[in-house]
Amino acid sequence: MTDRGGGTGGPLTHVRWIAGGTGAGKSTVAAALAERYGVRVYDGDRAEHRWLARCTPDRHPHLHAARDRPPGALWAERSPQEVFAGMASLQGETVGFLAEDLAAAPSDRITVVDYFGILPGHLLPLLHRPDHAVFLVPTAGFRARKLRERYADPARARANWGDQDPEAMLAKRLARDALWDDEVRRQARAHGLDVITVDGHTPAADITRRLAGRFGLEPARR
């Protein structure tokens, strides 16, 4: 698992990271930090669409393989374990794009990265301090509820999975995400980075305040 996309040449001192698993509330917390503390938010999920135009088959084979496939094709053809093994992020193909984007962006204020697809081992070289990153990982039950709500919208389900059976695809997605969570936890333990388990009992506002203190944020002036 190597970084095929390059690097910044040094840590990004103005950047804080919210990574982890899907459905854990990363975007909700990042938006709250932006509203209350005036941070800039880098949306990694949106950035992925731009990376598709920049990827090459030799340096980013897994990302490139997904570029021209119709929605749901890669999921329908493979088991959850195969989908997991083929993740560009698992192979380190996305971290270089992240580093390049952040190094090229303004650094006049703190930037919070909201992104699912970076593992602790790939993130470590970009960190200024270990407490500048946190991995939010949901419990299985909490994620299932959140993703069922998300894909209850038929248009959203079709955009992700095309004409595939939504229930079958959701089951496969949940199984793939559980494998990702296990890898996040394993690497976080190995590298001394923190994981927060999200089960729905702690309000998002409390998690936001906790991360603001951890990230050294002050309320924005109005």
C-alpha positions, -999 to 999 in steps of 0.1 A, spaced: 0 0 0 21 29 -13 14 65 -22 14 65 -59 3 101 -62 32 121 -48 34 142 -16 38 177 -2 74 174 10 63 181 46 34 182 70 4 205 64 5 225 96 -29 243 90 -48 211 82 -70 190 105 -84 157 95 -118 140 101 -116 105 85 -130 71 94 -160 52 82 -191 60 62 -222 72 80 -203 84 111 -213 120 107 -180 134 94 -197 159 71 -221 170 98 -193 178 123 -171 194 96 -200 217 86 -206 226 123 -169 235 128 -171 257 97 -201 275 110 -189 280 146 -152 283 142 -148 297 107 -126 268 94 -123 260 57 -137 226 48 -121 204 21 -147 179 9 -128 148 -1 -159 130 -16 -164 159 -40 -127 160 -48 -127 124 -59 -147 133 -89 -120 157 -100 -93 131 -94 -109 107 -119 -98 131 -147 -63 133 -133 -57 96 -126 -36 74 -149 -37 36 -154 -1 31 -144 0 52 -112 -37 48 -101 -49 15 -116 -78 9 -92 -91 45 -94 -87 45 -132 -106 12 -135 -136 29 -119 -135 59 -141 -156 48 -171 -178 22 -154 -216 27 -150 -230 32 -115 -231 -1 -96 -210 -21 -121 -180 -27 -98 -203 -36 -69 -225 -60 -89 -195 -80 -103 -176 -86 -70 -180 -98 -34 -176 -73 -5 -141 -87 0 -132 -81 -36 -147 -46 -36 -127 -38 -5 -94 -52 -20 -100 -31 -51 -105 2 -32 -81 29 -46 -79 43 -11 -68 10 4 -40 9 -21 -29 45 -13 -39 59 -47 -58 89 -34 -35 103 -8 -12 120 -33 -42 139 -48 -52 150 -13 -17 162 -6 -14 180 -39 -48 197 -35 -41 209 1 -6 221 -7 -20 242 -36 -49 257 -15 -47 288 7 -32 282 41 -44 315 57 -68 297 81 -73 262 94 -87 237 69 -106 206 80 -105 177 57 -138 157 56 -129 125 38 -136 88 42 -109 74 19 -76 78 38 -62 53 62 -41 61 93 -9 48 78 -13 69 46 -23 100 67 6 98 91 33 115 69 9 144 63 2 151 100 18 180 118 7 165 152 -12 133 160 -40 152 177 -47 170 144 -65 139 131 -94 118 143 -111 88 128 -149 86 134 -161 50 131 -198 41 135 -212 10 151 -227 -14 126 -263 -6 137 -258 31 135 -243 29 100 -271 6 88 -297 31 99 -279 61 84 -273 44 50 -309 31 48 -320 67 53 -295 79 27 -305 54 0 -343 56 7 -342 82 -20 -346 61 -53 -327 88 -73 -297 86 -49 -298 48 -50 -298 48 -88 -269 73 -89 -248 49 -69 -260 15 -80 -277 20 -113 -304 -7 -120 -290 -31 -94 -312 -43 -65 -308 -16 -38 -312 -40 -9 -285 -64 -23 -262 -35 -30 -267 -20 5 -259 -53 21 -227 -55 1 -219 -19 9 -223 -25 47 -201 -56 45 -174 -37 26 -175 -8 50 -171 -32 80 -139 -44 64 -127 -8 60 -135 -1 96 -115 -30 108 -85 -17 88 -89 18 101 -89 5 137 -60 -17 131 -38 10 116 -49 36 141 -37 13 169 -4 7 151 3 44 146 -11 58 178 -39 77 162 -74 81 178 -107 65 169 -140 78 182 -168 52 180 -201 68 169 -232 50 181 -258 78 179 -260 84 217 -236 113 217 -251 144 201 -232 158 171 -228 191 189 -208 173 217 -185 157 191 -181 190 174 -170 207 207 -147 178 215 -129 181 181 -128 219 183 -108 216 216 -86 189 201 -79 209 170 -72 241 189 -101 261 174 -115 294 187 -150 306 179 -152 327 148 -156 365 152 -190 377 140 
